[in-house]
Amino acid sequence: MKFFHLSDLHIGLKLYNRDLLEDQKFVLQQVVEQAKKEKPDAVVIAGDIYDKAVPSAEAVSVFDWFVLYLKKEVPDTVVMMISGNHDSAPRVNLYRGILEEQNLYMAGMPPQQPEEHIQKVTMSDEWGNVIFYLLPFVRPSMVKNIVGTEADGTLCSYHETVKRLLEREEVNTRVRNVLVSHQFYLPDGIDAEQVERMDSEIRTVGNIDQVGASVLKPFDYAALGHIHKPMKVEKDIWSYCGTPLACSVSEAGQVKAIQMIEMREKGHTEMTAIPLYPRHEVKVIRGTLTEILEAASDDYVSVVLTDEVELDIFDMQDRIYAAFPNLLEIRRETAGTKNGKGEEAVQINRDPFQLCCAFLKDLSEEEEVLLTDVINTVKEEMR
């Protein structure tokens, strides 16, 4: 059984207000070309199809083009995808019955009633069945009718919620099982603050959305989405493939790829990264004005000026823009910022929780818990 693992397409994303639709189409075309070459049995997309819950008509058009092109070039390939935290789950859930007749499975909503279960897609090869479990992004409030609550009546944690959802499926570990999921999974015992996160990722205050890797034990492979940098979760077979295209300056220099999975008999799974090449790279270029201008390119560039003296050149910005037509930003590195102080440090510390604590002062532990809940709720509403 061979399948492609993709996630976090974020179609419609803008990078510093620059429209990336043509860049995204450029990369998605490579996905189709690789599918035509490798002929995978399935293509799996682990959430965040779009960047916004209500995507633009242009973004929908790009996704429509991608799916039609993929099905045209590899008509026998099964396509499976789930909604992520950026997607509108009800919209992804539309027309499921019709689409499944075309071997296109779009799971937008997790099970919410006792009689409902995680959607499963069963495929077969010479070694038997492979069962794909399609679990869209889950918040505890969405599934409390089937997972219940804690003993004190409060909502379950994200970890406990996912744990209970998977336990009720009674996964048959004698066959090969694949979980497709969009959550913040962590190796057990690892502090969430130790995990490098990209600027383009939505983070909850207090990392309340983390889920321990122990819940993944029944699965021979976990095709994960949500983290934008390729990452393994305790085992190689539980994997984040990362975004197919850089979504922020913090991803500059990362090699983006399709994760190709080949499963043979149970216990034998191989992973191969197939590189994807961007139309324009995302780069951070650091140097003096003279050095910067000598590095002219049409890539998406964040310029960091390191001149020791104050620059008083009236057309400096025009010259930089002329050298970099796809310029993202111009920043100035001073002695203060080099030492971790000054403007950059102030910007990094502009966390809403810290700002509120500084303003309200002397909050009790109970009040901090309440504030955390309020901020996370507001973030979700704003999204």
Secondary structure as the mmCIF struct_conf table of DSSP 4:
data_model
#
loop_
_struct_conf.conf_type_id
_struct_conf.id
_struct_conf.beg_label_comp_id
_struct_conf.beg_label_asym_id
_struct_conf.beg_label_seq_id
_struct_conf.end_label_comp_id
_struct_conf.end_label_asym_id
_struct_conf.end_label_seq_id
STRN STRN1 LYS A 2 LEU A 6
STRN STRN2 ILE A 11 ILE A 11
TURN_TY1_P TURN_TY1_P1 GLY A 12 GLY A 12
STRN STRN3 LYS A 14 LEU A 15
TURN_TY1_P TURN_TY1_P2 TYR A 16 ASN A 17
STRN STRN4 ARG A 18 ASP A 19
HELX_RH_AL_P HELX_RH_AL_P1 LEU A 21 GLU A 38
BEND BEND1 ASP A 41 ASP A 41
STRN STRN5 ALA A 42 ALA A 46
BEND BEND2 GLY A 47 GLY A 47
STRN STRN6 TYR A 50 TYR A 50
BEND BEND3 ASP A 51 VAL A 54
HELX_RH_AL_P HELX_RH_AL_P2 ALA A 57 GLU A 73
BEND BEND4 VAL A 74 VAL A 74
TURN_TY1_P TURN_TY1_P3 PRO A 75 ASP A 76
STRN STRN7 VAL A 78 ILE A 82
TURN_TY1_P TURN_TY1_P4 ASN A 85 HIS A 86
BEND BEND5 ASP A 87 ASP A 87
HELX_RH_AL_P HELX_RH_AL_P3 ALA A 89 VAL A 92
TURN_TY1_P TURN_TY1_P5 ASN A 93 TYR A 95
HELX_RH_AL_P HELX_RH_AL_P4 ARG A 96 GLU A 100
TURN_TY1_P TURN_TY1_P6 GLU A 101 ASN A 103
STRN STRN8 LEU A 104 ALA A 107
BEND BEND6 MET A 109 MET A 109
BEND BEND7 GLN A 113 GLN A 113
TURN_TY1_P TURN_TY1_P7 PRO A 114 GLU A 115
STRN STRN9 GLN A 119 ASP A 125
TURN_TY1_P TURN_TY1_P8 GLU A 126 TRP A 127
STRN STRN10 GLY A 128 LEU A 135
HELX_RH_3T_P HELX_RH_3T_P1 PRO A 140 MET A 142
BEND BEND8 VAL A 143 VAL A 143
HELX_RH_AL_P HELX_RH_AL_P5 LYS A 144 VAL A 147
STRN STRN11 THR A 149 THR A 149
TURN_TY1_P TURN_TY1_P9 ALA A 151 ASP A 152
BEND BEND9 GLY A 153 GLY A 153
HELX_LH_PP_P HELX_LH_PP_P1 THR A 154 THR A 154
STRN STRN12 LEU A 155 LEU A 155
HELX_LH_PP_P HELX_LH_PP_P2 CYS A 156 SER A 157
HELX_RH_AL_P HELX_RH_AL_P6 TYR A 158 GLU A 167
TURN_TY1_P TURN_TY1_P10 ARG A 168 GLU A 169
TURN_TY1_P TURN_TY1_P11 THR A 173 ARG A 174
BEND BEND10 VAL A 175 VAL A 175
STRN STRN13 ARG A 176 HIS A 182
BEND BEND11 GLN A 183 GLN A 183
STRN STRN14 PHE A 184 LEU A 186
TURN_TY1_P TURN_TY1_P12 ASP A 188 GLY A 189
HELX_RH_3T_P HELX_RH_3T_P2 ALA A 192 GLN A 194
BEND BEND12 VAL A 195 VAL A 195
TURN_TY1_P TURN_TY1_P13 ASP A 199 SER A 200
BEND BEND13 GLU A 201 GLU A 201
HELX_RH_3T_P HELX_RH_3T_P3 VAL A 205 ASN A 207
TURN_TY1_P TURN_TY1_P14 ILE A 208 ASP A 209
STRN STRN15 GLN A 210 GLY A 212
HELX_RH_3T_P HELX_RH_3T_P4 ALA A 213 LEU A 216
TURN_TY1_P TURN_TY1_P15 LYS A 217 PRO A 218
BEND BEND14 ASP A 220 ASP A 220
STRN STRN16 TYR A 221 GLY A 225
BEND BEND15 HIS A 226 HIS A 226
BEND BEND16 HIS A 228 LYS A 229
STRN STRN17 MET A 231 LYS A 232
BEND BEND17 GLU A 234 LYS A 235
TURN_TY1_P TURN_TY1_P16 ASP A 236 ILE A 237
STRN STRN18 TRP A 238 TYR A 240
BEND BEND18 PRO A 244 LEU A 245
BEND BEND19 SER A 248 SER A 248
HELX_RH_3T_P HELX_RH_3T_P5 VAL A 249 GLU A 251
TURN_TY1_P TURN_TY1_P17 ALA A 252 GLY A 253
STRN STRN19 ALA A 257 MET A 263
BEND BEND20 GLU A 265 GLU A 265
TURN_TY1_P TURN_TY1_P18 LYS A 266 GLY A 267
STRN STRN20 THR A 269 PRO A 275
BEND BEND21 ARG A 279 HIS A 280
STRN STRN21 VAL A 282 GLY A 287
HELX_RH_AL_P HELX_RH_AL_P7 LEU A 289 GLU A 294
TURN_TY1_P TURN_TY1_P19 ALA A 295 ALA A 295
BEND BEND22 ASP A 298 ASP A 299
STRN STRN22 TYR A 300 LEU A 305
BEND BEND23 GLU A 308 VAL A 309
HELX_LH_PP_P HELX_LH_PP_P3 GLU A 310 LEU A 311
TURN_TY1_P TURN_TY1_P20 PHE A 314 ASP A 315
HELX_RH_AL_P HELX_RH_AL_P8 MET A 316 ALA A 323
TURN_TY1_P TURN_TY1_P21 PRO A 325 ASN A 326
STRN STRN23 LEU A 327 ARG A 332
HELX_RH_AL_P HELX_RH_AL_P9 ALA A 335 LYS A 338
TURN_TY1_P TURN_TY1_P22 ASN A 339 GLY A 340
BEND BEND24 GLY A 342 GLY A 342
HELX_RH_AL_P HELX_RH_AL_P10 GLU A 343 ILE A 348
TURN_TY1_P TURN_TY1_P23 ASN A 349 ASN A 349
HELX_RH_AL_P HELX_RH_AL_P11 PRO A 352 LEU A 360
BEND BEND25 ASP A 362 ASP A 362
HELX_RH_AL_P HELX_RH_AL_P12 GLU A 365 MET A 382
#
